[in-house]
Amino acid sequence: MTVSRSDSVVWLNGKIMSEKAATVPILTHSLQYGSGMFEGIRAYATENGPAVFRLDDHIKRFFNTAKMKSMDLGYTRKQMSDAVIEVVKRNKLGSCYIRPFAFYDDAHIGMATEGKKVSVFIAAVPFGAYFGSKKSNGIKCKVSSWRRINSNILPVQAKSSGNYVNSIMADTEAIEEGFDSAVLLSESGYVSEGPAENIFLVKDGVLVTPSVESDILLGITRDSIIHFASYNGISTEERLVRRDELYSADEMFFAGTAAEITPITHIDGKKVGNGRIGSMTSKLSDIYSRIVSGKEREFSGWLTYVK
Ligand SMILES: Cc1ncc(COP(=O)(O)O)c(C=O)c1O
């Protein structure tokens, strides 16, 4: 049985400790200036106990983010992967969301990070559908008035806390206007991605997703979908996607670790296709659920079991 939230533990700088005791001073650099960085990972319950989905790829991205930000984590990839497993195990979690986070653990005023202490924690929480019950009916999105940041402003491939202010602006605007989420366009006006999700369209049976030129985060779920769709005979066009394609698509969905595969049934108040969840979206979603729960042997290499 999962330990109660009040007894949950985190890994902080190499030690397992109570989540309640893991606190930071109010002037912590990363709290003031958004200089932290993180990963978002999911583990799923399987017949053989919990399994973390694409752990190595998430940890690799965590280290790439640190490199882009000149942050020395002070741990090896193996140490971080082992720590993720340890946190899931110690909290007796099944399906859950895992948050590795690195930040400047130094209380001072000023931008300077040189020589400042870096702390790393890993927390894990029970987690269901990111969009809650809306996931099974489809969500309503709007094209944001905010453009997606580009790589000359902030490194888009880094999962850097500061990048998410852009996502939060778009998400907040959408929710304030009665939508569930937003689709951001790139600086050049092409479809980029959701606040924390990649986007896929289906048109005349073809799966389409914006390419890297549109300042997307090259998501691990996106990559998984491209791979398993291809294995199932569905090829994906990775290319520039025009805004008007959103309005003529037959199906549309978000893809991400948190969102998994979430159907988008309305965009800017218009129905996507017939406004119901499409057959390609349902099919890919079923395959995804089977893979993450260990039921597709071909993709078992993506799972790291918590033993
Ligand atoms: C901006 C952004 N795009 C896309 C994604 C999807 O990436 P992944 O599938 O690796 O979770 C995320 C989530 O991490 C994100 O934050």
The ligand as a Gaussian input file, in Angstrom:
#p B3LYP/6-31G(d) Opt

LIG

0 1
 C        7.077000      22.111000     -23.298000
 C        6.886000      20.637000     -23.339000
 N        6.676000      20.036000     -24.521000
 C        6.497000      18.700000     -24.611000
 C        6.531000      17.901000     -23.490000
 C        6.378000      16.416000     -23.606000
 O        7.612000      15.805000     -23.307000
 P        7.689000      14.360000     -22.686000
 O        6.920000      13.481000     -23.594000
 O        9.147000      14.053000     -22.733000
 O        7.137000      14.411000     -21.337000
 C        6.741000      18.484000     -22.243000
 C        6.780000      17.675000     -21.026000
 O        7.808000      17.451000     -20.491000
 C        6.938000      19.880000     -22.162000
 O        7.146000      20.468000     -20.992000

